């Protein structure tokens, strides 16, 4: 597989991404599972049991084509999507750029996917090796975006272990407006009524002001959200050196790490630890996953790190995480959640 990864890096970023998902789809049906057996890493969030706290973030496998393969790599949870009610091509290519010197990625995909009917059917038929999440969004030209989310939540909740409503992409004009005030509360009320007994997660952006963070936290708690995913790509730009640094779109990977950590702290404070938090952004080692857990994350997710760390990365992170938990005397992941947060006695 290392030789395959080297070949993929010779392709442009989006072609390599598509090829990697196809290869993993084929490998997942026959390959030997790479997940280490580490009982200490089992944890419960939103009433669901996760074999470990490491998840695949939405956006990697938009159309649910390689679910068994992702689980075989070691992930305790796989979140597919974002799926929209109708198929849509997304934004014009090129729209995915590696920032190799920075360890980052910029994308401006725009919710490209084959539609919910096809994606959810594949998810329903896939063999699961853990918790399956389905991430849903609204079509770019939808006249009623809340209605699109209700359609997605209703369909996905029949199949998924949890459903995520994604209002945090910077690549669909106006989508992030749903993170504001009455619009957010109306969306959560409608999605909550559609989800049935399936846990509902909310994915928000890292580019929020302190007032917005407090408002989102209150709305999520009052709206019965089961977990908050913090967060998505950022439109901000720290210092970068890669040749694609000037491309528009959402930035992810290592350059997002400091902002993602800060927002995790912010949401831990804003929610008063009343709501499970899921950390995303710049997580590429067991040490970083452990740091996010100690800051208050109950689960963590990977996306861009897979581009640079390859298929062995999830198993490496899990082994490293187990060593760190054992070193510090934690019997399980839940015991470490928030242990390093301000006021936790660390």
C-alpha positions, 0 to 999 in steps of 0.5 A: 500500500505505501507504493500505491500512496506514492503513485496517488501523490503523482495525480492531481489532488481530486483525482487522487482522492477519488482513486483512493476511495475506490481502492479502499472500497475494493480493499475493504471487502478482502483486506485484513483489518488494521484496527488494534484491539484496545479495550481501554479506548471504547467509549459511549457518546449520545447513547452510542458505543464507539470501539474507539474515539477516532472517527472519519470526518465527513467529506472524505467519502461523500457518496458512502462508497468505502464504508467497510474499508474505513472501518477496517483501517481502524476508525471507530466511527465513519461519517459519510456525506455531505449528501444533499437531496438532489445530486449536484456537481459542486463547484468548477474544477480545480477545487482541491489543492494540497499544501504539502509544505504546510501539511494542509489542504484547501478545498472549494468542492461545494457539496458535490455528491450523487444525491441522498437516494444513492448514498443512503442506499449504499450506506444501508447495504454496507457492512459496518464495523462500527458507528455510522454517521450520515452528514446531510446538507442543502442543495445550493439552489434550494428554495427552502434550505430547512426543508432540504435538511428535513428531507435529509434527516428523515431519510438518513435517520432510517439508516444511520446510527447518528445524523449530522446537519452540516451548516458550516461549509464555506463553499455553499453561498449563504449556508453559514447564515443558518448558524445565526439566531432564529434561523438556527433555532428553526432548523434545529426544531425542524430537524429534531422533529424529523430525526425520530430516536436517532441522535442528531449532531450539529457541525459548525464552523471555526470562523465564529465570533464569541457572541456567535459561539455562545448563541450556537451553544445555547441553541444546541442545548435548548434544541436537543442536539446530541453532540456538537462537531467543532468544526469545519474548514476555515476561511481564515489564513494563517501564514502559509508557504505552499504555492496554492496558499492563495486559493479560495475555499476552506483550509484544513489540516495542520494550519487549522490546528491552533484555531481548532484547539481554541474553538474547542476550548471556547465551546467547552466553556460556552456549553458548560460541558453539558454537550458532547464535543467532537474535535476536528481540524489538524489532528494527525497524531495520538498526542494531538488526539489526546490533547483534544480529549483533555481539552474536552472532546469526547470524540475526534475526527480525521480528514486532511491528515489521511492525505499525508499520513496514509492508510496506517495513520488511524491504527498508529493514532489509536496505539499512541492514544492508548499509551498516553491514557495508560501513562496518565492513569486513565482507565478509559477515554471518558475519564480523560475528557476535559481533564486538561480544560481550564478549571479541571485541576490540571 
